[in-house]
Amino acid sequence: MRKILFVSLSLLSVAFGIRAQTNDLPLVGQWRDHLPYNEAVQVVETENKIFCATRYALFSYHKNDHNIEKLSRVHGLTEASISAIAYAEQTGYLIVAYENANIDLIKDYRITNIPEIKNKTNLLNKVIHNITIHDNIAYFACGFGIVEYDLSRLEFGDTFFLGEAGTQAPIFDVDLDDNSIYAATNTGVLMADASNPNLVNFNNWSLMPGLPSAKYSAVEYFADRLFVILDSENQNEDRLLYLEEGEWKEQWPDFNTEFYSLNALNGYLNIARKSWTTTLNDGLYSAFNVRVDNPVHVLYSKNNILYVADSEDGLVRFESDDDVGEIILPAGPATLTAFDLEYHAGAIYAVAGGYNQQYTQTYTPADLSRFYNGAWTSDRTDSLRDLIRITGGPNDVDHIYTASWGYGVIEFQDMMPVDQYTSANSPIESAIPESNVFHRTQGMVFDDEKNLWITVTGTSVENSLVVKTPDDEWYAYDLRGAMEGAAYAGDIIITPSGHKWITLPRGNGLFVFDDNGTLAEISDDQYRHFDLTDDKDQQLSNDVYSIAQDHDNNIWIGTANGPVVYYNPNNVFEEEGFYGTQILIPQNDTSNFASILLENQIVTSIEIDGANRKWFGTRGSGAFLIAEDGREEIMRFSAENSPLPSNNVIDIAIHEETGEIFFATDKGIFSYRGVATQGNDVFSDVYAFPNPVRPGYQGDIIITGLIENTNVKITDISGNLAYETTSLGGQAQWDGRTFSGKRVQTGVYLIFCSTPDGSQTHVAKLLFIN
């Protein structure tokens, strides 16, 4: 069995404190990524480290102390989709190229962005396939040609367009020897005199004779020979050719395989091919030959260790040919994207299934991931697909249920499936009558009696709502007539009055159902299907994407035109005209005009934090934190102003105890440590961190373990008031300064906590050292 070095890393830990934060939490206001680092694309060696590029970020492995460090947008990378990396030994620059042709230079933990290629408007195919370093010049093999960059002067040189008549054409790899420069193209291998000052003229380039007209994906000069990979259109028919003394020869002509990369380094030629890597010496004899599942790039290091970039296992380290290999990998979820995030019992769960815009299956493998106590664990069930929703079993972190778009409801215990509910053993019907497949479920929620309510979708489905009791009894409700032709039942929440609010996707508005506490008796059931309208009876957006209930029991609906609020949800069956409200934001001028909150924004997700503030995820505009009443934008996170890799936010979940907000985007999961947590019923384990506050600390001091809306007064030991605030849910923050903005002096400070009505109080201490 292969050894795995699987390390969970924090972004930052608390620098000081008698009372340490648990689980290596980032400080309030800081970010961390939750990316899968297993999809490796390339590996390079520096003096002390091995850097592995994955599709979404980098990580490094220290060759001596074996530490692993992550490097993503959280740490300053400009983009999130890496296509190639290279290391310039003479200048010490690590070069990171992205799929959109943006480039970062990294040296001594400083990142310099050079976006000139990305910003060019006249380039047709802006992607960087490979990077070659020669005499301090970086040659970028791009989708349109070759670009030079001088690493000594930090400036661009020439651009070579090598298509027919000097047009743009893709270059897949570049290499040089003492006299010539070579380029791998779609039609052959081009060569030119490297000393020619006019290489921008395509007439000074020529196809190398003796090679078939074909796509060549790699070119590498090694041991007085030129090696090329002929990338065949037919599977397993690639060829590794080399030019020796004017004659083209084939390495391993009897092999039926695929070749992925060539890399000449440290006196060896490293070859990644299907299921194997081979390292050749200058006599073309194998110095290292190991079986690897999915190798895409390989290097034989200066200390005679083989490192392989594996497209599924990350970085794999081999000490000898018979070594089973050690997987080196930062911890992360199973896949890049999550269709649903859910907080449950101290953990964040993620599933990666889904459906497309036509609401049909994507057949995504059933990946379930859990972030608990600072570490990710994952499980894949190959017999299942398209998990789309998660809900937690009451009071058990290890017990959850997932809804799937085709496979019914799956029950998990300890991250492993233990039961599946379909038409074979429950009232959950197939979308195709009398079929054993396509059991499409979505909304799930437990009520106070621990009954599990589930929505079921399909044009032929009779029972759009089913419920499972703790005793495994099932009840089903035929709502076809009540839903007035809406075939798609979406997400579901339950109000304190027991009303089940259900979203109806595809422009069908909302549905509310009340069983009146009698699951078996349908004669007292109430239901209502309604379009979203305002108090002027004007139609609002009926395209509903998300739903949430805040601490005041108001219902917030995410639509294709911003959020709509229902302030009187208990009256849904009593008022003939049941209206929603769009929040109006006054403009900061004298016009008396107001704009609709998140107007024209598709609100994909709504989460309520511990201070009753609203987090909105949107399709195309990032995430917004809005004040409790919805009338003030507190923060906005986008790809332009934060580490979020994309403005398409699929879902949001909030860790109730820590206040960490998790954002699922189409380019990965990232989290931000907020200050608001869920308030306690009593003052419980109240403390401040960091404590003591050491000299030089510039962050906020957090007081946690509070009741919602706690009044917090901070005084010196003599009782002089230094600061006063109100907690955001269960936490309060203080910047260490007085009301006048002056940093407090060294000493012991008392933190007086009291509920709004004064019925509960608590006192904590904090040592402040300047």
Phi, psi and omega in degrees: 000139181289136176286145181234123170260096189246108191244130173263123186245144173264156174293305178213151172249164179294127186289325184225154171151131170293319177262109183276147171287148181273160171062022177055045181294145169291160176291159176303132181091000180251162185248161164210155180263156175226073186251151170280118182264018185272340184272076184285150179236333183197156180222137178225162182243133169249190185299316185244349190228159167251125177257130178245121175269129172253178183296338190237346183191181177246159161214155180241151178235119181283125187293336184261306183265358173066017176290150177243134177232137178267153178216105183227193176299332176300325184263003173119356175300144186281325185234181184237359183236099185273135177250331182197154173224161175204156178239126178263102188297322184292322182260346179080016181269132166266123183256128179241120178250146183246165184296337178266013178074011168289156185222137170244140169252129183239129177206130180051044177065014175255135184247125177244124181268136174235094189266012189301318180295315179303321186278350179293132183267348185262008181263136189274323186227087187272085173219146177253115183277324185200162180229132176238134178253128178212120179051049177066013173251128174267127176253116180264117175275109190247171179289354181236347184161207180242137177238133176266145173220125181275113183281347175278316181269346183057055178210153180284148174254227184276161171240131183249117173261116193243017174283183181303128180059030176078024178273170178289136179205150184289139172242127186263337180196156179223144169208164182224150165245199184293337187239331192234159172242141185235146180223127177273126185231183179288341187240354182162193178249121178271150176220155177207164175288117185296338181273354180294123182284354185240050180288348176292341177276114185297341179293343178273004176248152178213152176289138178289130181288157174090355180257142175296151174286113184193176174278134177241121187266346182208148175218134184210130177266126184207131173052049178063023177228149174255120181256141177222151173255119172274114185270097185288149174289338181267137182298139176065024178235024173294158180227141174255110184248153175215146181262119181227118179052045175081002183237132177279129178234165180243128174277127180057062182296341182271357181282138167250100189205179173244136176253139186247325183198157172235146182206109177267121185201139173058031177085013180225154173254120182258129185236125173256122179223174187303116175069003181216155165233142179228134176246120183255143171273183186291347174268006182065029172260148183288121175262341182201125183217113183226151175274129179225142187297308187221063184284137175238339179201150186210149171217148175256112193284172182294335178259026171063038173245137179266130177240130184239130170274114183252134187288352177235336185249004179079229180262128180240130186248131179235134177263340180203169181300326183264009177289140178284345179093143179243120179280125180248117193203125169293149180291147178189173177291173186291323184225169183292309187259154174233132177278335180210137171243145180211134172273136176206119170051047176087005182231155171252123178256150178220140172235150190246015181283207177153179171223161182270186183294341176268007179061037173247163186299145170257350179058039176285131180305150185283083177265126176240128180234149180224131175254111186216132182053039174081008183225147176264139168230151185220158175213139175241132176248106188294336182279355181240161181216160165054056170287129187235343180217156181226140167217148187268140171295142185305123169064027181217110183296334184270359186243115180221164174238143175237137171270144180234156180264068178141339185241020178074210179253131181246129178263131181243142171228126182056042176069008180242139179292132180242344178200155178224133184246116178224193178294346180289333184219016181200173177283003178293116185267157173280149176292342176249117184307139177057029178249154179262012181231176177061050173272093188266111179241154180219284185289139176215138176200144174267139173268183184294340180266010180066026170277139180260115179265136187224135173264145183233139186239146174156142182296335180257003182286128178277314186259097182282348180223127177230160180219139178246126181274166176300339179267014178065028169268146183241144173227146183229150185229120178277108185243017184302313180293319182294328180277356172055048174089357178284112185273345187250109175265125187258231184284160185221139169230161179237128180277166177302335178278359178090005179285136178260112177266127185234130174280145178241098184297174177066037171081022185253009170079226188228156177222136179235133183231141177224117178272359179057028175077010180238094185298322186274340184262117183263351184291336180259009180290147174235149178203158179206130173251129182213151171280160178274116178227159177261183185289355173262010180062027177268139183294128171260180180294128177266359177277099187259129183244338185202162182207144178204158177240130183271183185291341177266011179068017172284145180260125179251127182246127175269118183243184177282357178226052178083184181275151173236137184245140171246108184277346183232057188298334180292343182268012187300329180265355186255328184267129179295314173260105184254112194247148171257169183231131168267132181288131177255131182252115178298140177280150184277060176207192183259017186278345185065014176271156177225152178247153180284136178302122179054042180301137179068011178262134171280115183268102186278337185207144175227128174229144180253124181273181185296341178261015179067020174275158188251126172258124180246128169262142183231162174266099175108351182230012177082211185237147182233138168254121185243145182301166185308318182272000177082005189256005180217130174276118181271315179211152169225132177248130178221174176293341182273334185237010183206173176289355177308130183279349184206153176271001177266099181265117183276318182202161178227141172222148182240128174283114190296324184281327186256342183078011180281129182259125181256128180246121173266118176245173177286000176233025174125167179261128175231153180228152182231130181278104176274172181267336186276128173236169176290130180289149178276165174283332178224164173292118187225119177055050181285129176203163177248145174218145355289155180208110008283162172274114186276161176301138179091347179289127185244359181278182177280151171265131183251131173252121187236171182086022188264167171273152181304136179062034176293135170278124183243121175243132181245122181233160171281180187293342179270357178095006178283127184289124178260324184198154177215140180203176175243138184292150170264097188066239184263010181223152172231155179231152182216135182272007178081015182238159177279178178300332181277357178092005181270135179294137184289160182277166176300136178160178176267133180240141179260138181247107181266123183242134178211146176289163182304326180267002177075010184283338179228139180223161177201149178233132176235166181239151179219131176262124181245124182239121176263000000 
